[in-house]
Amino acid sequence: MLKQKIKDLAKQYQASFVEIRHHLHAHPELSYQEFETSAFIQHQLTSYGIAFEIMATTGVVAVIQGNNPESRIIALRADMDALAITEQNNVAYKSLNEGVMHACGHDVHTTCLLGAAKILNETKDSWEGTVKLIFQLGEEKNPGGASLMIKEGVLNNPKPQGIIGMHVHPGLDLGKLSFKKGRVMASADEIYITIKDKGGHAAAPHLTADTILIASQLIVSLQQIISRKNNPTSPSVLSICAFNGGHTTNVIPSEVKLMGTFRAMDEKWRYEAHELIRQQSKAIVEGMGAELDLHIDIGYPTVDNEPIFTTAAWKLADEFMGKENVYETELRMGAEDFGYYTQQIPGCFFRLGVRNEAKGIVNNVHTPLFDIDEAAIETGIGMMAWLGATIKMP
């Protein structure tokens, strides 16, 4: 029986893939710089007897064919870049690259997809169709590696009928998975604002535009776009996260820089809000006598889990894990460039539980103490292989 065979192989290979995860975790690389990571993936695929091609410089794409290859084509995706965070974990596999850390679990995602690749290749006489493996660069930084790989044709030759992505979830216990149909993650755009005037003495504010005061007024005012212009039933967030200006007590600075993020669950509202941000910023800054430079860097779209495809994945997860171990994912205002794939083909982005309170493994992603219970690797490998071997669009 294929399901039991995949479970047995995932269990058998668990220890060796923990070692692979340790290697990846100890050698993290920033977005678009994943050269050693890409080389390592290529080496592993070669050792499994799986051919591959390079895409978007560091991305790796492989295809495994089972019986009747054209009957079903599914893509499995893992991201592989790390973050500019200094790791504080005291573990043997701690990052060796100072200031860079796998703090979002991409080492786990890559490990699990490599494990799934090995299992799928060894069982290809037992399943139907074709599985495309996508090891993706640059998820953590605009414009997003997914967009680059799509431009280079990752969703063609062959074109998948659907795509599966998995992400670690430090809020979900070990041995659990979670799924959600429909919109599951927000869009994310970056906001850069510069407010300028000639500057002046703090004792004579009437002789210059007070860039600090203007910036403060603008930050407060922008929040009204969310509270008064957005439909309250549609989640949206505008956060100004950096306020840089001035360096002493008696000088009104000539320039203040603000940086922030805007997130939305509605693509129509997303672009309406951009225009409102521009209008309100111009009115306040110029109305108070200063000059405005505003740039909105368009980031990732919403992640939309196609309902029929996700239902099929959810049912297969119930079958593989047991219904009692599969939950519904909460709506999240975080963003993922997996959304670019779901704009093109049906997709399902699900969560892998990695939390273990008894072991103190509770820290969130994007923190210097993030880690996982590595027993989750067996689950991740098995689940990705099972979905790759069996899921299809109903």
N, C-alpha and C positions, 0 to 999 in steps of 0.2 A: 504494500500500500504506500503510495507516494507520500502522503502526509507523515506517516511514521518514519519513513526513510529520511525525509528532510529533518525531522526532529532528532533522529539518531545521529545524523551527520553533524548537525549544529552542536549537539552535545559533545560529540567526538572531537570536533575542531575548536571548541570553546577556548581551551588553554592556549593553543597556538595563535588564535586571533586576539587574545588578550595581549600576547607579546607584540603582535602587530600594532595594536592600539598604543602600547607603551612606546614603541618606536615613533609613531606619528605624533604622540603627545609630547615627546621629548624634543622633537624637531619641527616646531610650528613655523609656518611662513605666512606673511601678510598677504592680503588680497592682491592678485595679479603678480605675485612673486613666488608662486608655489612650484618652483622648478625642481627642488629635491623631492618634494611630495609627489609630483607628477612622475618623476623618474622611478620612485619607489613603487608606485601603482603599476607602472609599465612592467617593472621587473616581476612583480607578483603575478600579473596577468600572463606574462610569458611563461612563468613556472607552472601555471595551471593549463597551459596549452591554448590560451584564448588570444586570438588576434585582436588588434586595436588600431585606432588612428588618433592622431593628435589634432585638437581643434582649439582655436583661440589661444594659441601659444602653449598653455599649460593644461588645458582640458584634455581628458582622455575618454574616448568612446569605443565601446566594444559591442559585438553582437554575438549572441549564442542562439543557435538554431536547434529546435527540437524536431519532433515529427511534424510533417505538413507545415513547413515554416511560414507559409503565407496565410494560414488559417487564423492566426491571431498574432498581433504585434504589440508588445507592451514595453514601455520604458521604465527603468528604475533609476532614480537620481540620488546622488550624494554630493554635498558640498565639501570642500577640503581646505579652505583658508582659515587663518587664525586671527586673533585680535591683538591690538597694541596694549596689552595688560601685562604687568609683572606678576608672575605666579608666586603665591605664598604657601602653596601646599608643600608639606615636607614628605615627599614620596620619592621612591627610587627613579621614577620616570618623569620627574619635574622638568619643566622646559629648560633646555640648554641654550636657547636663544633669548638672551636678556631682553626684557621688555616686550616679548611676544609670547602669547599663550593660547592654547586651545581652550578658551573659556566659554565656548558656545557648543561644544560637543561635536564639531565637524570631524575630529579624529575618530569619534565613535561612528558617525555616519559612514565615513569612508571605510572603516574596518568592517562594518556590517555589510556594505555592498560588496566588498572583496570576498567576504565569506559566502554571501549569496551567490556570487559569480562562480566560486569553486564548486558549490553544491549543485547549482543549475547545470554547470558543464558536466559534472559527473553523473547527473540523472537525466540528461537530455533525451535519452531513449524512452523515458517514462512520461514525458509531457508533450503537449502539442504547441506549435507556434514558434514565435521568435521573441527573444528578450534583448532589448537594447540597454546597455549599461552606460550611464552618463556620470562621469566623475567631473564635477563642475568647479571651476575656479571662481574666485571673487564674489561670493555671496554677500560679504559684509560691507561692500563699498560700491557706491554708484559708479557706473551705470548698471552694475550687476552682471556677473558672469553669465547668467542665464540668457540675458539679452544678446550678449556677444556670441554665444554658442548657437542661439536660434538664427542670428544673422548669417552664421557660417554653415547653416543647414543641418543642425543636429536633429531636427524633427523631420528630416527627409531621408530617403534611401537607406533603410525603409522608414516610412512614416508610421509612428506608433498610433494605435487607436486610443491609447490612454497612457498616463504617466503617474507613477507612484513616488512620493517623497516621504521621508521619515525624519523626525526631529526628537532629540532627547527632551524629556520633561522632568525637571527636578522637583516639581510639585506632585508628581504621580509616582506611586509606590512601585518598587521593583516587581516585575511579573505582570504588570498591567499595561494596557494599551488604551488609547482614546481616539475617537473619530468624531467628525462633525460634518454634516451635509450643508452645502451652500457656502455662503461667505464665512470665512473662518479667521482671516487676518486682514489688517488694515493696509491701506496705501500709506506711503511715507515720502514726504518731500522736505527738503532742507531749505531753511530761510536764512539769508544773509543780508543784514541791514547796516549801512553806514550813515551816520548823521554828522554833517560837517558844517562848521562856520569858522570864523577867524580866531576864536578863543579869546581869553582875556583875564583880567584880574578878578578874583573872587569878590573884591570889595566894590567892583563896578560892573555888576551883572547887566546894567542897562546899556552897556556899550557893546555887547555881543549877544548872540543867541546862546542860551544855556543848554548845551548839548546833553548834559546829564539830566536835567529836568525834562527836556523834550523826550529823551529815551525812556525815562521813567513813565511819563504820561502815555507814551506810545504802547509800552508793555501792558499797562492796565487797560488801555482802550482796545487793544487787539482781542482781549478776552471776551469782549462784548460780541464779537463776530460769532463765537461759539455759543454763548449764552442767549443771544437774541436773534441771530440770523439762521442758525441751524435748526432743523427739525429735531426736537429733543429725543425722538424715538430712534434716531440714527446716530450712533456713537461717533464722536469726533474730538480730537485733542489738538490744541495749539500750545506748545510749551517753548518759551524763550529760556534757553539754558546757558547762555553766555552773555555777560555784560562787561565790556572792556573799554575803559576810558578813564583818563586822569591818572595822576601819579603823585599828587601832593595835596596839601590842604588849602592852598590859596590861589590855585589856577583853574579856571574853567577851561576844560580841554577843547581843542579845536576839532576833535574827532571822537566819536563813540561808536563802537561796533557791537552789534547784537547778532547772536546766532540762535537758531531754534529749529524745531521740527513741527510739521503739520501732518496730522494723520486723519484718515476718514474711512468709513465703511461704504460710502456711496460715491461712485466715480463722477456722477454729475455734480453733486455738491462739492466734491474735491476741487474742480476747476472753477466753480462759482466762488468758492472761498478764496482761491488765489487772487481773483480780481478784487474781491472785497479787501483783502490784505493790502493790495497795491493802492487802492483808492484811499483807504483809511490812513495808511502810512504817509501818503503824499499830502493829504489834507492836514494832518497834525504837524508833520515836520516842517512843511513849507509855510503852513499857517502860523507857526511860531518862529519863523524867520531863519530857518536853517535849510541846508541842502540835503537831499535824500539820494542815496544809492541803494537800490533794493534788487536782490536777485533771488528767485525761487528756483532751486535746482530740483527738477522733476525726478522723483525717485521711483520706487517700486509700486506697481499696482496692487489692488486687493488680491488676496488668494481666495479663489472660488472653487470649492470642492464640488464637482459635478454630482448632483444628487443620485442619479442612477448608478454611476460608476462607483461612487463612495459607498452606496448601499451594498453593492456587490462585494467591495473590499471588506466592509464591516461584517458581513455575513461570513466571509471566509476567515476573518479574525476570530469570530465567535467559534467557528468550527475548529480552528487551530489551537486557540488559547482557552476555550471555555467561556460561555457568555458572562459568567461572573467576574471575569478578568478584563472585560472590554467595556469602556465607559464612553460617555459623550464629552468631547473636548469643549472647554469654555471658549467663548468669543474672546479674541485677544487683539489689542491695539498694536502689538508688535508687527513688524513687516518682514517679508521674505520675498526674494526675487523668484521663488517658485511661481509667484503670480503671473510672470511672463509666460510660463508654460500653459497655465490654465486659461490664458487668453486665446491660446491656439488650439489646444486639444483638451478632452476631458482629463481631469486630474483628481488625485486624492492625496492630501497631505495629512499624515497621522502622527501621533505622539507615542514615544516609547518611555515607559516609566523607568527612572533610574534612582529614585529616592530610597534611602534606607536610614530611618531615624535611629535605629538601634546602633548603627555604625557611625552616626554623626554625619552622614552624607545627605546634607539638607540645603547646601548653598546654591543660590540661583546662578543662572548663566550670566555672562558678562561681569563676573566678579572674580577676584584673584584667588578665591578659595573653592571655586566650582570644581566638582569631581563627580564621578558616578560609581554606583555599585556595578562592578564589571560582570556580574552574573547577567546583567541586562544584555550583554553582547550576544549570548546564546539566543535570547529571545529575538533580538534584532536581526541576526543572521537568518534564523529560521523563518521569521515572519516575512522578510523581504524575499527569500527564496520561494516560500509558499505562494505569495501573491504573484511573483514573477512567473511561476509555473502554472498557475491556475486561473487568475483573474481574466475576465473578458467583458466587453460591453454587452449587456443583455440584449 
